[in-house]
Structures are given as C-alpha cells and as structure tokens.
Amino acid sequence: MIRTSTRKAKQAMLRTFMETTIAQMAKAVFAERGYQQATLEEIAQRAGMSKATIYLYYKNKDDLFLHVVEKLAETTIAETAQAAEAPGRRWTNERVWCMARWPFTSTNGSSSVST
C-alpha cells in the first residue's frame, strides 16, 4: 500500500515537472517566434527532450499553446489582483493594461499577442 502511494506520488511529481519544463520552453518559443512560426521540434530541443515526449503530455501544439496562455492568464490575474490590493497604490487603466500585457511580451520588448 505504501509503495503504491509512493510510486503514484513520484509519478505525479515527474508529470508536473515535465509539464512545467515543456510549458516554460514553449512560452519562450511562442514569445520569440509567435504561434505560427513556433515548432514542437524547437520547443523539445530547448527542453532537452524529443518531440515524442511532448506528445506524452500534450495532444498537439494547440493544446500546449492553450495551456501556456491559461497559465499566463491565471498568473496575471492573481498578480494584478494582489498588486491592486496593496496599500497606497493608485491604479490607472493604463497601468493595469501594461501589467496585464507584460507576460505576453517577449524579451526583446515586442508583443507576441496582437491587439
């Protein structure tokens, strides 16, 4: 019984680690190249795994992209709400918009999301 629960816990940890690793690399590739130019081959290469491994965790590029966007949205909403509740903060519409767009901006400052 204990061995089974330990094995399941290890499998869950490995799954979480792999999904997080793939998603982090995908986020970078999508930000740099945009959705159309991003490839699962490049994401897999950056993650240090084969393309086939990605398919163990995600159905296809659309599924992976949706996962990345959902996580970014969840994080952005939580961080924006937390910052808005900070004492002494004045929030303008422009400031909130900039904060909400920040995770979707690549490292070179260009947006990978069209408005």
C-alpha positions in Angstrom: 0.0 0.0 0.0 2.7 2.5 0.9 4.8 1.5 -2.1 1.8 2.2 -4.4 1.1 5.6 -2.9 4.8 6.5 -3.1 5.0 5.4 -6.7 1.9 7.5 -7.6 3.4 10.5 -5.8 6.6 10.2 -7.7 4.7 9.8 -11.0 2.7 12.9 -10.2 5.8 14.9 -9.3 7.5 13.8 -12.6 4.4 14.7 -14.6 4.3 18.1 -13.0 8.0 18.7 -13.6 7.8 17.6 -17.3 4.7 19.7 -18.0 6.2 22.7 -16.3 9.5 22.3 -18.2 7.8 21.9 -21.5 5.4 24.9 -20.8 8.3 27.2 -19.8 10.2 26.4 -23.0 7.0 26.7 -25.1 6.3 30.1 -23.6 9.8 31.4 -24.6 9.5 30.0 -28.2 5.9 31.4 -28.6 7.1 34.8 -27.3 10.1 34.9 -29.7 8.6 33.4 -32.8 4.8 33.7 -32.4 2.4 30.8 -32.6 2.6 30.2 -36.4 6.4 30.1 -36.5 6.9 28.1 -33.3 7.5 24.4 -33.7 7.3 21.5 -31.3 10.7 20.4 -32.6 12.3 23.7 -31.3 10.4 23.5 -28.0 11.5 19.9 -27.5 15.1 20.8 -28.3 15.2 23.6 -25.8 13.6 21.4 -23.2 16.2 18.7 -23.8 13.8 16.1 -24.9 12.3 14.5 -28.0 9.3 15.8 -29.8 7.6 12.5 -29.0 8.0 13.2 -25.3 5.9 16.4 -25.7 3.1 14.3 -27.1 3.0 12.3 -23.8 1.9 15.4 -22.0 0.1 17.5 -24.7 -2.1 16.5 -27.7 -0.6 18.9 -30.1 0.8 22.5 -30.5 -2.7 24.0 -30.0 -3.1 22.1 -26.7 0.3 23.2 -25.5 -0.4 26.8 -26.5 -3.7 26.8 -24.8 -2.0 25.5 -21.6 0.6 28.3 -21.7 -2.0 31.0 -22.3 -4.2 29.7 -19.5 -1.3 29.6 -17.0 -0.2 33.2 -18.1 -3.8 34.4 -17.6 -4.1 32.8 -14.2 -0.8 34.3 -13.0 -1.6 37.7 -14.5 -5.0 37.8 -12.8 -3.6 36.8 -9.4 -0.6 39.2 -9.6 -2.8 42.1 -10.8 -5.4 41.5 -8.0 -2.6 41.3 -5.4 -0.9 44.4 -6.6 -4.2 46.3 -6.8 -4.9 45.5 -3.2 -1.5 46.8 -2.0 -1.9 49.7 0.4 -1.2 53.2 -1.1 -1.4 52.0 -4.8 -3.2 54.2 -7.3 -4.2 52.3 -10.4 -4.9 53.8 -13.7 -6.4 51.9 -16.6 -3.1 52.3 -18.5 -1.1 50.8 -15.6 -3.4 47.8 -15.3 -3.3 47.2 -19.0 0.5 47.3 -19.1 0.7 44.9 -16.1 -1.8 42.5 -17.8 0.1 42.6 -21.1 3.6 42.1 -19.6 3.7 38.3 -19.5 2.8 38.2 -23.2 5.7 40.4 -24.2 8.9 38.7 -25.5 12.3 39.5 -24.0 13.1 42.0 -26.8 10.0 44.1 -25.9 7.8 43.2 -28.9 4.4 41.8 -28.2 3.6 38.2 -29.4 -0.1 38.9 -29.0 -1.9 41.2 -31.4 -4.3 43.8 -30.1 
